[in-house]
Amino acid sequence: MELIISLTRHIASSWWKTIIGPCQLFFVLVFGLIGCAPDTVTVNTHPTFSPGSITTIGVVPFTAVKGSPGVYQSLGELASPNVGSSEILPSFGESAGPVPHRSHVSKVSVPPGAEEKVTDMVYANLRLRPSLKTISPDEIKQALSRKALRPSNINSQQLAQELGKALALDAVIVGQVRVYRERDGQKYGAIPAAVGFDVQIIDAKNGVVIWMGDYFEEQKSFSEDFKGMLERGGKWVTAETLARSGVKRVMERLPLGRL
């Protein structure tokens, strides 16, 4: 009888090890892949940034990097400049440098209308915050028109200060869309979309960049970003979907207007 019990235990133990072994390997692989997911958002904060002191903010229409249509070149990495530095003040001209501390695509043509889409996404997020009064991009345009100001002819420091005086703003939010590459193909088989943009909060009193968030993501496959692909239903999404995800992630890191 003892021999039978001993054999039964041995068989059960062997069977359990046969099952649990592959399961452990599966979970190790899965969580390993999740851990390798790319960091899509970088945030920098100036020492003088005081979220509680900002109750009114204006959303300046975002601008876009312009390049040769359809040209998408290699990705690379750059060091991140300090918040408050003139290096990260946005350029309102027809060209600008790559996203700080983020993979970038050189000579990218951002399609017409992409900057308006990202602007609207940011505004829609901010206007839902209960303790923050958000001035719309249209109101900002009207204020600039009344003062005969063109963003392309004025630096961001002056722009923030002029709008602060005209609309009694504590700060302005500006940004630039640097990458907006549409998915090429279908949702279950495609060259992936890529989106990159940066957002800056500028103090309207002194023109200092007090907060900055940047986002860059080129959608990855399951083997490169298991969690991200799983969140998107295992599908290759459009650039607009990627942009919405990016705006949400960046704005979640912005501690303004929350009770």
Secondary structure as UniProt FT lines:
FT   HELIX           2..35
FT   STRAND          41..45
FT   TURN            47..48
FT   HELIX           51..53
FT   STRAND          56..59
FT   STRAND          63..64
FT   TURN            69..70
FT   STRAND          75..76
FT   TURN            83..84
FT   HELIX           86..88
FT   TURN            100..101
FT   STRAND          104..105
FT   TURN            106..107
FT   TURN            112..113
FT   HELIX           114..126
FT   TURN            127..128
FT   TURN            130..131
FT   STRAND          133..135
FT   HELIX           137..146
FT   TURN            147..148
FT   HELIX           151..153
FT   HELIX           156..167
FT   STRAND          171..181
FT   STRAND          184..186
FT   TURN            187..188
FT   STRAND          189..191
FT   STRAND          194..203
FT   TURN            204..206
FT   STRAND          209..218
FT   TURN            222..224
FT   HELIX           226..231
FT   TURN            232..234
FT   HELIX           239..252
//
